[in-house]
Amino acid sequence: MVQSLVHVCLAGISAGMFIWLVASGLTLIFGVLRVLNFAHGSFYMLGAYLCYTFLRFAGVDFWLGVLLGPLVVCVVGYFMERFLLRHVYPLELPYQLLLTFAMVLIFDELVKMIWGAGSIGSPTVPGLSGSVSIAGRDFPVYNLFIIAVGPLVALGLWAMLEKMWWGRIIRAAASDREMAAAIGVKVPALYTGVFVFGAWLSALGGALAVPYVGLLTTGMGEAIIIEAFVVVVIGGLGSLKGAFLGALVIGLLTSFGTRFIPTLDMFLTFILMAAVLLWRPQGFFAES
């Protein structure tokens, strides 16, 4: 029983780290731009498909594919923010959601046109494809690698936002964009940079998920963005700390549900979200 619990916990933490990578970008973008980007999961999907393409057709190393795939998604994010989202910043939230949901449909159709509508098998990662014995049972090395990546990304984001000059500018613009513009901050360019960086985080999660998910499908973006939205609701809009802890909770809840209550697996996450909305609608770590 102890062995099973240890492995369920580890599986939940590794799953939560993928949700965290998507939720961190979503949270950062909302915290600065005040835009809920429903197409953020599409960046995750594009990162996975582009990484696979570099591996399969360009013959590059996996780690180079992890680098190149998200960089291409950054270009997509730049054009999306510069020529589409920038025009809906002053509008109400429903208009933003309608636009970004339309982008989800467009990205899904583009993926079907380029890669086909069927599933694509994922490759293994040389050097990280084996398993190690934990509590008397084998556990994938790649999952342990992902468990290490998540906190490292969180630490890097904290250092960037709290200790670096660019992070201070971001926090200033998020707090009072008019005052930031008055002291010389180029707010539109900053918004573009934050959006592109958020897209990169999501695409990085997708690229790293290529050996993890088993099959790449056009629905993987919608699946991860629903979980990321739940995480943001639980943790609090604009709170990276809340997003990290929320991703851990959702990952563990899903893992335990799959293992012990499979008939309720799909509902546990939404039950938790409903309970949080009833008890603390602003989330546990909402920015004041």
Secondary structure, DSSP 8 states (H G I E B T S, - for coil): -HHHHHHHHHHHHHHHHHHHHHHHHHHHHHHHH----TTHHHHHHHHHHHHHHHHHTS---HHHHHHHHHHHHHHHHHHHHHHTGGGTTTS-HHHHHHHHHHHHHHHHHHHHHHH-SS-EE----TTSSSEEEETTEEEEHHHHHHHHHHHHHHHHHHHHHHHSHHHHHHHHHHH-HHHHHHTT--HHHHHHHHHHHHHHHHHHHHHHHHHHHSEE-TTHHHHHHHHHHHHHHHH-TT-HHHHHHHHHHHHHHHHHHHHH-GGGHHHHHHHHHHHHHHH-TT-TT---
